[in-house]
Amino acid sequence: MAIGSSGGVAASSVGHATLVRRGAIPTVHGNVNGLKANQLLRLEHLYRRRVPVDKVITPELARACTELSREIRCQIGLVITRRGMVEQVIVGNGRELVLSDLGRLGRRLLRGVRLVHTHLHNEPLTQDDLTDLALLRLDLIAAIGVGPDGLPADMHVAHLLPQNPQGRVYEVWASRPFHSFQLECDSFVEALDAELARVTSSHVIRNGQETAILISASRRSRVEQEEQLEELADLVRSDGMTVLETMFQRLQDVHPKYLLGRGKLKDVVIKALHRGADLLIFDQDLTPAQARAIAEMTEMKVIDRTQLILDIFASRAHSREGKIQVELAQLRYLLPRLSGRGTALSRPGGGIGGRGPGETKLETDRRRVRDRIAHLERELAGFARHRDQRRARRVRHRIPIISIVGYTNAGKSTLLNTLTESHVPVEDRPFETLDTSSRRLRFPRQKEVIITDTVGFLRDLPKALVGAFRTTLEELRDADVLLHLVDASARDIEGQIKAVEVILSELELERIPRIVVFNKCDRLRADEAESLCRRYDALGISALHPSTLVPMIAMLEQTLAEKCFRLPTTSVECGDEAQRSVESEIGTS
């Protein structure tokens, strides 16, 4: 038996056909080409059979299937509901069945149907059978061996298991002669369904959050993938979800359709279903085709790293500009992923053969998205003009600017609060700060500057986000000094520093003086912190302890002095107009 795409199952393969009798409801699915009319009629008559709710299958129905199966030399499968009705009759080949779409049959912990099919050589359940059982969440699966005389031989049965310490997904029963096999089918399935529901509901009540399986599939080494998944897990938890498990695979070649290969993807989906996961989250960005193909394999939600980050940004943006930037990024990500019938019915283009009945819904959706993108870009342009006006005031009054940059969750907002006695919201989670905050900082010698806190960086930051936040990030070009804050307790310090430097390079900010400062040094031993600072020619601080900031403040003041700036002092020294410019800068950021 084999499965494929839609809703976890595939339609008939190439060369297969479906017979629909005119004026009749029953449809025989699968490989019916070449069958005689009498054989087709007997297959259709299987729909008329009823199975008692306490039986897996009746002896009469089993014999009808095995005799037909021996005659046509193909497997025959019946999809039977819990009420004992034959929902589908399927004809396969000598080795497997290709199931029709079962998505319409319901969405339960168990699907509410069982599959009973024939095995021509009385062989036990195959790995494909067991994979289908787990993927389709069947009540149970049974194979009836075809004896030499066409009568039922052995009965092979398997069913799913609730979550267990051993991690077993299903249980395969020992084969038994068909006529000696006994099972109270309705009682057994109801008990199994209740146990699965109990385990799942207790999990949901205990956590109260969506659950996710994290997956990484790339050519990177195992160590790199583990570090990436650890970072992804932090992002997932910061978005209010629970991580059930992480899985990774090192690829030689990226599968163009499923990213990590069809077989491996089936294993991932089975494990996720068994663990009761709500989402599959991929560390790699999925192409639109890959996202659709993977989603068709399972009824779970499938998202990639970019979607996760966009969701986090959407929940954290508070200012009007920040919300516009996030929505713009979301729409730019969505646009190429809108799918439908294409442009076959499109009117645009004209000419003979090109005059369709008008826009399809897909084209309408795309047009609306493009119109919304254009509107948001015009709004951002207005913010950019306002930013240019502030920039002109700063240049006119030569107000020095210090911008704090760094990897997300490095402690930038905490440092800003400590330096300026402000109350910018802070949390120990990625991307807590999305909106730029500017505050006034007074140096010991009564010199005043503006210090800004920017959105945190991330390795492989989604291009949609970089594009939407470009106007905000370009404001870093006005900085006189960049204060690069690094989390000294991070696992991959080198990788985080490199990620920040790459983004700064893309923004062409290499010319601006940069001071590297390691934060959270209180989490390290003194000798470790000193060694780290020597290695990167950096300063060590703890943003939570103001006494550790003195050397950093002195370094900032010295760096600004070396740029030959005349630092404005209080309103007495720099004049009321310059002072008002500083206050205006603070009030509008």
N, C-alpha and C positions, 0 to 999 in steps of 0.2 A: 504494500500500500504506500502511496506517496502523496504528499501534500505540496501546496505551492503558495499562491499569493493571497487572494482576496479573503480577508478576515481570518487568515491562518490556513486557508485551504485553497486549492487550485481548481480551476475549471478544467474541462477535459483537454487532454493533450492533442497535439496536431495529429490528424488522421482519425481521431475519434469523432463520434457523431452522437446526436441525441434524437431519439424517436418520440414524437408526440402524436398520438392518435387523434385524428380529427374528431372533435366533439367529445373527447374524453379528457379527464384530468390527469391520469397517471402519465409519467414521463420516465422512460428507461434511460439512464445516464450512462455515458462511457463508450466503450468500444463495441458498438453494435453493427458496424459495417461488416457485411458478409454473412450475417445471420439470416436464417430462413424465417419466413413469415410465421410459421408455426412456433418456432423458438422465441420470436419476439412476442407473440401472443401469450405464451406461457410465462415469460418474464413479466409482462404486464399484469397477468393474473395474480402475481405474488402480492400486489398491492391490496388485493381483496382479503388476504389472510389477516387474522387477528391473533395476537399472542396474549395469553393470560398474564396479568400484571406480575404474578409471582414466578413466571418462567422467563428464562433468557431467550428461549426459542422452543417452539413445539417440535416434537419428532416429525410430524407430517411436513411442516415447513422446512425443517432441516433437510429431510430426504428430497423434497422437491428441488432444493438448491444444489445439493451434491450431485443428483442425477443430471440436472441441467449443466452443471459445471463440468462434469466428466464428458458430457456429450459435445459441448462447444470448446472444451479444452481451455477454459478461461476461468479466472476467479469470479465469483458472484458475491456481492456484498449487500446487506440490508441495514439501513439506518432505521432503528426502531425506537419509538418514543416510550416514555414511562407508562403510557396508557395502553401500550401494546399495538399501536398502529404502525404499519410500515410506511415510513416517511419518504424513503428513497430506495430505489433499486439500481444498483450500479454494476456494470460489467467491466472487468479489467482485462488483463492478459494472463499469461500463464504464471507470472511472477508477482504482480502487484495490481492494486486498484488506484485509480485517480479519482479522488472524491470531488463531488460538486460542492458549491458554496453552502456551508452550514451556518453562515452568519445569521440568517433569518430565524434560526431555530431557537434562539434565546441566548441570554447572557447571564449565566449563573456561575456559582463556584464550580459546579458541574454543569455541563451543557444541557443535560436533560434528555440525551439520546445515547444509545449504545450502538456499536457497530458489530454485526455478526457477519463473517465472511468465510468463504471456503478456501482451503489450501489443497491444491491438486495432489500433492505427494505426502499428505498427512504430516507436514513439517511443523515444528513449533512456531510460536510468534517470532517474527523477525524484529531486528532493531528498528526498521522503518515503522512496523506496527506500533512498537512501544513509543517511538518518537511522536507518532500521530496521536496516540492516547494522551500523552502529556501536553502536546501543543493544542489539541482541540478540546481538552478537558472533557473527554467522553465519560459517561457513567461507568462503562467498562468496555473492553474489547474482547471479542471471542473469535477464534478460528476453528472451524470444523474440518477435520481431515476427510478427504474423499477416499473411500476404500476402493479396492480393485473392482468391486461389483457396483460401484457408484453409490453405495450406502454410506451413511455417516460413520466415520472411524473414531478418532480421538477428539476430545474437546480441550482446547487450549484457551485459558482465560487470564487476563491481567486487569488490574485496576489501580487507580491513583492512591497515594497515601497522604495523610496530613503531614505537616512539618514534624520532623523527628530528629533526634540528636545525631543519628547516623547519616542524615541527609538523603535518604532514599526517596526517590520520586514515585516509584510504582512498585507493586508486588506482582510477581508472576507465579501463578499456581502450578502445581505439578499436573501434568497431562493425565486425563482419565478417559476411559472409554465413554463415548457419548451417552449411551443408554444407562450408564451407572452414575453420570454426573447429576448432582442435585444442588440447587441453590434457590433460596427464597429471594428472588431478584428484587422485589419491591421493598422488602424489609431491609435487605442489605444496602441498597442504594440510598434509601432514606437515612439510615444510620451513618453511612459514609458522608453524605451531604451535610448532615447535622454536625458531624465532627469537624469537617472542613470549615463550616460556618463558625463554629465555636472558636476554633483556633484563630481564624482570621479576625473575628470581631474582638476577641480579647486583645489581639495585637493592636487593632485600631484604637480601642478604648485606652490602652496603656500609653500610647504615644500621642494620639490626637494630631498626627501630622501625616502628610503624604510620604510614602517611602519610595526609595529609588535604588536601582542597581547602576553602578558607574562602570563604564567600559572604555578602555583605551585600546586602539588598534593602530599601530604605526610602525615605522622602520626604526624607531629609537630603541636604545638599549632598555633592558629591564629596569635598571636604576632610574633612568630618566623618566620612564613611564610611571614608576612608583611615585616619584616626586611630583609629576604632573597630576596624578590621581589624588595625591594628598592635598594639593592645592584645590583641585576640583571639589573634593569632599568639603573643604572649608567653605567654598562658595555655596555648595548645596545646603549645608547646615545654616549658613547665614541667611538663606532664603526660606528658612522655616521647614526644611524637609529632613527626613531621617535617612541616613545611608545604611542600607542593609548589607551590601557587599560590593567589593571592587573586583573587577576582572580585567585582565589585559592580555594582549596577544601581539607578539612581534611578527610583523609581516615581511615577507620577501617582496610581494607585489600587492598593491591595494586592489581589492575587488571592486570593479567599476559600479556594480549594482548594490552589493550588500556591505561594502567596506571591508569586512573581515571574513567573508566566505559564507556560503549558505549553510554548510554543516555546522560551523562554529556558531553562527547566529541562532540556529535552532537550539543548540545547547544553552546559549545565553537566555533565550526566551523561556525555555523549559525551567531553568533555574529561577528566573524572575517570577514566573507563574507559581512555582512551588513555594517560593518565599513570600508570596503575596505582595509583590512590589506593584506600585502604581505607575512608575515611570522607568524608562530606560534612558540614561543620560550618557551621551558619547562625549569624550574629551576632545575629539576631532570635530571640525566643522563638516557637516554632511552636505553633499550637493542636493539640489531639489529632487533629483531622480533617486538618490540613495535614501533620502528621508521618506519618500513615498513607498519605496520597495520594502523598507524595514517596517514601516507602519502597517503595511498590508500583511506582514507575517504575523502580527499580533494585535490584539485589541487594546494593548496598553498604549499610553502616551509615550511618544518618542521625541526627544529634543536633543540638541547638540549644545556645545559649550557657548556658542554665541547667543542662542536663545536663552540660556540660563542667565548669562550676564545681562542681557537686555531686560529680563524679568526683574533682576535685582535693581537695575538702574530705574526701572519704572516705579518700583516701590519706594525708592529713596529720594527721587527728585521732588523738591519742594518749591523752588522758584519757578516763575513762568518760563524763563529762558531754559532752565534745566528740563522742564517737562516737554518743551518744544523739541529740544535736542534729542531726548529719548524717543519721542514719538517719531521723529524724522528717521532715526536709526532703525526703529522697528519697521517702518514702512519700506525703507530701502532694502531691508533684509527680506521682507515679505514679497515684494514685487516679483522677483524672478521665480518665486515658489508658488505663484498662482497658477493652477493647472486646470485644464478643461479640454474642450473639443478643438482648441486651436483656433485658426482663422478660416476654417472651411466655409463658414456662413458669413464671412466678413464682407461688408460693402466697400471699405476703402480699397483703392487700387483701380477700380473701374475697368473698362474695356470688356470685350466679349468674353463671357464666362466668368467675369469678375464681379457681376452685379448680384450680390447676395441679398437676402431679405433684411439685412441690417446687422447691428452689433449683436454678437452673442453675449451671454451673461459674463463670460470670462473677460471679453474685451471691455465691457462696461465696468467690471470690477477694476481692471487695470487702469482704465481711464480715470476712475475716481481716485485711485491711489496716487496716480501721477499728479492729478489736480491738487490733492491734499499735500503732496510733497512740495509742489511749487508754492503753495500758500505758506507752508511752514518756513520754506527758504526765504520768502519775502519778510516774514516776521523776524527771522534771525538776522537778516540784513539790517533791520531797524535797530536791533540790539547792537550790531556791529558799528553803526553810525554813532550811537550813544557812547560806545566804548572809544571810538576815535576822538570824540569831543573831550572825554576825560584824559585821553592820552595827550592831547594838545595842551591841556592845562598843566599836566605834569611836566611836559617838556618846557613850557614857558617858565614855570617856577622851579624847574630843576629839582623836583622832589625825588629822592632816591627810592628805589623799590627793591625789596628782597622777596623772592618767590621761593616757597618751600615746595620741593618736588620729591618724588620718591615712589616706591612700590606701594600698592594698596596695603593698608593696615600697618604701616610703618610707624605711626604715631604723629603724623603731621598736625592734625587738629589739636591733639593734646599739647604739642609743643607751642602752637599758636596761643592756646589758652594760657599756658604758663608764662610765656613771654609778655603777653599783653593784658593779663588778668581778665580775659574774655570768657564767654560761656558758649562757645560753639559746641553743638552736640557731638559727643564722642561715644563710640562703642567699640569693643574688641571684636570687630568683624570686618570683612572686606567691603570696600565702597560705602562706608558710612557717610562720607562727604562727597557730594557731587557738585554742589554749588560753590563757586569761588567765594571765599571770605577774605576781606581786607581789613586790617586793623592798624592802628598807629603804634609804633614802637619807639620808645625814648631811650637813647643810649645814656650811659652814666654821665657823660659830659653835656647833658641836656640837648643832644642832637636828636632830631626826630626823622623817622623814615616811615614808609608804608611797607608792611609785611603781609603777604598774601598766602593763602592756603588753597591749593588746587586739587582737582580730582586725582586719585591715585592711579598709577600705571599698573599694567599687568603684562606678562609675557604673551606674545601673540595676541595683543589686544585686537578685538574684531574690527575689521576695516570700516564696517558700518558705523561703529561708535567713534572711531578716529575721525571719520568724515563729518559726523554730526557735531562733535565737540571741537572741531578744528578752530572755529572762531574763538572759543574759550582758551584753548591751548596756545593759540598764537599770541595771546596777551602776555605769555611768558617772554616774548621778544622784547617787551619794554623793561624787563627786569635788569637791574644793574649787577645783581649777584643772585646766583641760584644756590639754594641751600639743599643739597642732595641728602635726604634723610634715609638711612638704611636700618632695617631691623637687625640688630646684632644677634638676636636669638633665632633668626630664621634658619631653616635647614639648608637652603640653597642660596647662600649670600651671593656667591659669584653670579648665579643665574639671574637673581633679582637686580643686581647692579647692572649687568649687561642689558637686561630688558629695558631699564630706564634710559641707559645711554643710547640704545637703538632708537627709542622714541624721540629723545632730544635731538639726535642726529637727523631723523626724518623731518623734524621741525626746524632744522638748520640753526640750532642754538649753541653750537660748539664755541662760538666766539665769546659768550658771556662767561665771566669768571664763575667758577664753581667750587664750593666747599663741601667736602664729603664729611658727614657726621653720622656716627653710629649711635642709634638710640637703643634703649632697653639694656644698657650695659650692666644694670643692676641684676640682671638675670644670669650673668656670667661671673666666673671667678675673676679677680682683679688681674691676674697674670694673663688670662685668656683675652680679656678686653684690651689690655695693653698690646699684646701681640697682634691682635686684629687691627688695631689702629695703626701700628707701625707698618703692617703689610700694605695697607691701602692709603697711607699718609693721611689719616683722618683723625678727627676728634671723637672722643667718647663721652656720651652724656646719658642721663636718664631724664626724660621730659617730665617725670613726676617729681623730680627733686631739683628745685631751682638752683641750689648751690652748685650743681654740676654744670650749669650753663654759662658760668662766668668766662671760661676760656673761649667758648664759641662766640659770645657777644663781642669779646675783644677782637677776635679774628674777623668778624663781620665789619666792625668799625674800621679796622685797619685796611681791609680790602676795598671798602668804599672810599677811604681816604686816598688810596693809591690810584684810584680812577680820577683823582683831581676834582672831586665834587665838592662844592661848597654846601655843606649839609645845613639845611634850615634848622634853626633852633625854635624856641618858643615864639609866640606872636610878637614879642618885643623886638627880637633880633631879625626875624624874617619878614615882618610886616603882616598886617591884617589880611591882605589879599591872599598871600601864600598860605597863611594859616587856614583861611576859609577853604582854600583849594584842598588842603589835606583833609579837613573835616568833610567836605563834599565827597571826596574819594571814599572815605570810610562809610559815609551814609548811603551811598548808592551801590555798594558791593555786597 
